[in-house]
Amino acid sequence: ERYTEKAVDFMHRNTAAKKPWFLYLAWNHVHIPDFASKQFCNTSIRGRFGDALAEMDFHVGKVLDGLDAAGAANNTVVFFTSDNGPWLIMRWAAGHAGHFFEGKTTTWEGGVRVPGI
């Protein structure tokens, strides 16, 4: 929540001051140990991992809402990505690569192919 508040404040301040800005926001969600605030605990069928992912998704939405409220949405490029595939030794507690083979620490698609939106 603190990351979100600081990011939104940063965007508002710099947009209002008509200063160009760059925001790199790296949430610690969904890395082991997974954490979800009370609002998101036990809300998904994927356990703590799913709860943490749902919370991160909520906060991404808040940052995008803040970007719009700051009046900068039409003049900003947003890129969302992940750092690597799931941590295999943690099994389902650390995500799943879907139909891709393997995960984190490998050079197979499940380890290096990550989403980018």
N, C-alpha and C positions, 0 to 999 in steps of 0.2 A: 504494500500500500504506500509505503514511504517513497519507493522509486517512482510510482505513478504521480504522486503529489509533486515531487521535485521536478519531474519531467514536464508536467503541465505548467507549473509555475515558470520554469525556464522558457518554455515556448511563448507564454503570454508576455513575459517581461521583454524578451528580445524582439518579438514581433511588434509590440507596442512602441519600442524604441527604434523601430525600423532598422534593426541591425541584422545582418545575415547570420544565420546560426546553423550549427550541425549538432545533432543529438544522437549519441550512440547509447542505447539503453540495453543492457544485458541483464535480464532477470536471472536469478539463481534457480527459479522454478525450472524445471522438473529434473533436478539432479538429486541423487541420493545424498543425504536422507531427504525424502520428500517432505514438504511442509505445506499445510493448507490452513488458513485462518478458520476460526470457528464457523464463519458464514459458509464455508465451502466443505467442511469436514463431513464425510459420509454422504455426499451428494451424488456420487457417480458409481457406476457398476464396476469401475476399474480400481477401486480402493484408493489408497493415498496418492498413487500416481495420477489417477484420473481426477481426483479432487484438486491436486496441485495444478494440473493442466487446465481444469475449468477455471481456477482462480487466475491463472496467467492470461487466459483468453479474455476474462472479464476486464483485467487491467489493460490489456492491449486495446480493447474497446474504449476504455476511459481515456487513454492517451490519444486515440484517434478523435474522440469527441472533443478533447481539449484542444487539439490541433484545429478543428473546425471552429470552436468557440473563439480561438485566438485570431481567426480570420486568415489563417495561413494555409488552409487545406488545398486551395487551388494553386498554390505556389510552392508546393513541397513534394518531394519524392520520398515515399515511405517504402523501405525494403525490409521484409521480415524473413528471417532464416533461422536455421538451427545449426549447431556446431558439429554434430556427428550422429550416427545411429545409436540404437539402444545398447545399454551395457548388458551383455549377454549373461554374465554370471549372476546377475540380479533377477534374471527371468522376467516375468510379467511386471515386477515392481519397477522396472526401468524402461518400460515402453516396448514396442514391438516394431520390427521392420516390415511387417506385412508380408508380401510375397517376395521381397528381396532377401537374398542369402546373407547370413551372418549379421554382424553388428559392429559396435565400437571396437577399436583396436585392430580391425582387419581392413584389407584393401578390397574386399568384396562390396557389391552394391549396397548391402544393408549397413555397412559401416561408413561409407563415404558419400552416398547419395542422400542428400538432405533437402528438405523443402525450401523453396525460395518463392516468396510471393511479393 
